[in-house]
Amino acid sequence: MTILKHIKKCPIELVVNLIRKKWVIHIIRDLFYGKTRFHEFKEGKPDLSNKVLSNCLKEMEKNGLIHKIVDKIDKKNVKYVLTEKGKSLNKVLYEIAMVAVDSENYSDKLRDDLKASFKENLL
């Protein structure tokens, strides 16, 4: 009898459910790379509408992946940061990136540069 028969939800399934929506991984990656503002998350993503991004950020906050910080003086000045729960995804995302980098047909130089970038920002 496996241990999974004794728990209600598989832990892997729980995490996948947190990050499976289309833009969640992109936003988490952007946060690891230092982006914190709404408009920054939209950069390079022409298919990402304001409404979808707003809903995604709200859901990520509800799920405990990010925290919204509103400036007390200027309420329009909002930034988002990863929570400890969100930060805990760094090793998972790094390993996913390494699978892709190691299996794709990159030049050795580009492969090394990608690995260094991911290591610097995700770990």
C-alpha positions in Angstrom: 0.0 0.0 0.0 1.5 3.4 -1.0 1.6 6.4 1.3 -0.5 8.4 -1.3 -3.5 6.2 -0.5 -3.5 7.6 3.1 -3.6 11.3 2.2 -6.4 13.3 0.7 -4.4 15.2 -1.9 -1.0 14.4 -3.4 1.5 17.2 -2.5 2.8 17.3 -6.0 -0.8 17.9 -7.3 -1.3 20.7 -4.7 1.8 22.6 -6.0 1.0 22.0 -9.6 -2.5 23.4 -9.0 -0.9 26.6 -7.6 1.3 27.2 -10.7 -0.5 25.6 -13.6 -2.4 28.7 -14.8 -0.9 30.2 -17.9 0.8 33.3 -16.5 1.7 32.2 -13.0 5.1 30.8 -13.9 5.9 33.8 -16.0 5.1 36.2 -13.1 7.0 34.1 -10.5 10.0 34.1 -12.9 9.7 37.8 -13.4 9.7 38.3 -9.6 12.8 36.3 -9.2 14.4 38.5 -11.9 13.5 41.7 -9.9 10.3 42.8 -11.5 7.7 44.0 -9.0 5.2 46.2 -10.7 2.1 45.5 -12.7 3.4 47.1 -15.9 6.7 45.2 -15.6 4.8 41.9 -15.6 3.2 42.8 -19.0 6.5 43.6 -20.7 7.1 41.2 -23.5 3.7 39.5 -23.1 1.4 41.2 -25.6 -1.3 38.4 -25.1 -1.5 39.2 -21.3 -4.5 41.6 -20.8 -4.8 43.9 -17.7 -7.8 41.9 -16.5 -6.1 38.5 -16.8 -3.0 39.8 -15.1 -5.0 41.4 -12.3 -7.0 38.2 -11.7 -3.8 36.2 -11.8 -2.1 38.4 -9.2 -5.2 38.3 -6.9 -5.2 34.5 -7.1 -1.5 34.2 -6.5 -1.9 36.5 -3.4 -4.9 34.4 -2.2 -2.8 31.2 -2.6 0.1 32.8 -0.6 2.6 33.0 -3.4 2.9 36.8 -3.4 2.2 39.7 -1.2 0.9 43.0 -2.5 2.5 46.2 -1.0 0.5 49.4 -1.4 2.3 52.7 -0.7 0.6 54.5 2.2 1.0 57.9 0.6 0.4 57.1 -3.1 -2.2 54.3 -3.2 -1.4 53.8 -7.0 2.2 52.9 -6.1 1.8 49.1 -5.8 4.4 46.4 -5.9 4.4 42.7 -5.5 6.9 40.5 -3.8 7.3 36.7 -3.4 6.3 35.3 0.0 8.4 32.6 1.6 6.0 30.1 0.0 6.6 31.7 -3.4 10.4 31.8 -2.9 10.4 28.1 -2.0 9.6 27.4 -5.7 13.1 28.7 -6.7 14.8 25.3 -6.7 11.9 23.6 -8.5 12.0 26.3 -11.3 15.7 26.1 -11.5 15.6 22.3 -12.0 12.9 22.6 -14.6 15.0 25.2 -16.4 18.0 22.9 -16.3 16.1 20.1 -17.9 15.2 22.3 -20.8 18.7 23.9 -21.1 20.4 20.5 -21.0 18.0 18.9 -23.5 17.8 21.7 -26.0 20.3 22.3 -28.8 22.0 25.3 -27.3 25.7 26.2 -28.0 28.0 25.5 -25.1 28.4 29.3 -24.5 24.7 30.0 -24.5 24.0 27.0 -22.3 26.6 28.2 -19.8 25.2 31.7 -19.9 21.6 30.4 -19.3 22.7 28.2 -16.5 24.6 31.1 -14.8 21.6 33.5 -15.3 19.2 30.9 -13.8 21.5 30.1 -10.9 22.0 33.8 -10.1 18.3 34.6 -10.2 16.5 31.5 -9.1 18.9 30.2 -6.4 
